[in-house]
Amino acid sequence: MKLLSVPRSPFSTPLSGSARETELRIRSILQWKKGRPPVWFITLVALAALLCGSLVSCQKDTSSPTLVMDLQYYDQLGNYVEVPALALPQGEENETVQAINGELAALAQQYRTAIQQIPQNQQGDWFRCLCYPSLSGDYLSLVLYQDSLGVYQGLIGSNPVLSSWVYNWNSRHLVTEEEAWNLAGTDLAALRAQLSEEIAADPTDDWALEELSLAGFRVGAGDQVTLYLSSVHNSSHDVQMNRFYQWKDGVFAQYDSPYSHPDRDALLVPPEETMEFSPALWCQWAAEDEEPEEGWDPVPISESVQNYLLAQRAIESYEYLYGVTETRLLSHTQGSRTLMLVESAGAPHVAGLDNLVLGIWDADTQDFVGDSFVMGGDRGLYSYWEADGELWLLCSNSMTYQGDETASVLGLFRFSGGDLERVVSLPQAALDCGVLPDTEEARCLLYPFDSDTQEGQRSENFWLTRLAVPGLGGFDLYEKNPAYDPYHPTADMGEQWHYVGFVSLASIPDSVRSQASTSTRTAYGQTLEDLLFQGKLPDGTQLDAPLLTSAPASGYSDQFAVCDVDGDGREELLLSLFSTITAGQGTYVLDYNEATDTLHLQTQAPDRLGLTPTFYENGAALSPWSHNQGWANRFWPYDVYQYQAETDTYQYSGSVDAWDREVSDQNPDFPSFPEDLDVSGSGFLYYLNGDTDTPVDQEVYLQWLEGHTASSSPLSIQWRSLTRGNIQRLLEEG
């Protein structure tokens, strides 16, 4: 859409162009060989002209209005808007047309405002106004279907809205509901009785009809009327639900809100009855699984929007998922292109609770390019390293059902010259490490699962009883304990996974390995082993049992990382613990002093950081709260800590909570969202530093955050699961 573009008329030429088209053809023929045509041909032309005049006289009155698109907008966030208008010939006036245009113009302005206020943190929220125009006989029918999700429900309310206008070309009047009922040969009471009877006779439908109303209608060929009806239903559990129905030729059909790419039979108006436009309408290009003719309209691109677009691009049937959140795990730029690794967590379980998606963002085109990949499952893990100017990324995932973790998938990716490639050939280093069995299945372990290819089948067979945990330059390999029964666990059956060894995929240059001293790595390794094997927390607390595990358990895993997060030139040990006592949960930051051979705990309770916090280059740390039980909904509250060099500790410096408008929209008993305070139109208000009485706009919040991070970038931290193998790798890297 171009918001200031001239309105488009898709059929003004077909309605009034017969004479013009004939004239052009006659001129072309008369100019044949630039000579005088024979008499017989002039006679033929005269007859054609007379026939042309007869055809023109049979057309609609030239003073009849034509249909144009006032607003046509499509973006990749799922916002689609189509608002038409009726265009009269210059100098013509028609009160009915003017009244229709007044309603449509108000609607167009409403959506123009919404488009201009699309928030930069939009993730999965959308608004749609879909147009279904049809022309049959004396009737031009316009059906508009409006729907929204998330913060945009304030546009139309919590339920979809259908509007219709039917204009009679000959009588130049707007067809009334009474006329529509007469043409249909029925009334609302009769339809209510019919629908109630049909629902009662359906054993699979226990939603009793409570209310039925006419939402709109259209008139087709032979004055055939299609009625659109809105209904309210109650279940036996006193739960209320709204539905849409279409009624035509005495038959009811329930209508569900369409997805981005619907089946042809899911459209409000059959494609063969819908007027053709250029550029094509959503109902014309989406049903063919295509994109808008003129491409997508630009939207504000932020990190969260990029994350959403990548997940939507990579995950099949993404729109069927719910409760989805995207988190950027890694970004790496080469020229104008950036490799992005995003965690997409949501439901249902069959779609993967913790998917990893990869793709390339092109800054020049402001879009993703090339192939995107998804590593689906419940436990997305990754590692990365650089060698010879190339970035290597290793991703794994597995699924867990009732305690049984299985079907691990492993993907090795190379980002070089701005292009992303999935590497399926097993490097020689892996074959030489002595850990893998000498089988064809092992040689295919990097192939994606695919039952249609021999390599894909072999890969799937290999990973059915194995698990991979990525590390620097390779992965830890585990094999399933055949005696382990997750459905009937006993104390003597042992662990679910047995550690086999580390499979090397690359020769890691010394420049890539950490420059930490051996004594530092030894001290950190001892701390991790004390926790894993003896149950001793870094603050000295003794647990009732050790955290011994050979591979990540289902749910959130205990993790650690070694890197310099406070900028003092020394690497710290970050230990993020979940599977311990509540008092011990959180992230510990430890600093080793080689001169005194001592460990210093930089985060003491109650100022221990939350699970996997975000560290910034200037020493700030964003610590997520353990719970999100307020009105923040899609925003997760957090505290801000700042590193203090003089004490070598992290000190609390602020906090932020939020009010998500979606909470008020979906809960009528809650206070109304104060729209006047949401100047940015983000759908969020923020509470800073514990002040719950003064919510502020997003712009104020972003300025507050910038004050804490000093506009520095977040650090990329490679977290590892707390396992025997990863501790051993840490010691070897030292």
Summary of the structure (lengths in Angstrom):
residues: 734
radius of gyration: 32.6
end to end distance: 57.2
largest distance: 114.4
contacts: 2219
relative contact order: 0.06
helix: 26%
strand: 34%
